[in-house]
Amino acid sequence: MIIEIILLILGIPVGLLIAWMCKDELISGRKWFRMLVILSLVLALFFWLYGLGYIALTCGFIAIVSLVSVIKAK
């Protein structure tokens, strides 16, 4: 379980890197990143309830990266 938590935490530097490299795309696509955060959180909960933890962790990683990118883009 420690490895999964470490991999989720690694989403923060990846989100910062994306926000730094793609500032102009984040401005025009902010609403899509917000939708991506919401959708990935809903899907993470759905897959976690059905016992598919690896897919839930992937959706959680996507949510973290997208959330950090949206926050940093402001």
Secondary structure as UniProt FT lines:
FT   HELIX           2..9
FT   HELIX           11..21
FT   HELIX           23..28
FT   HELIX           30..49
FT   TURN            50..51
FT   HELIX           53..73
//
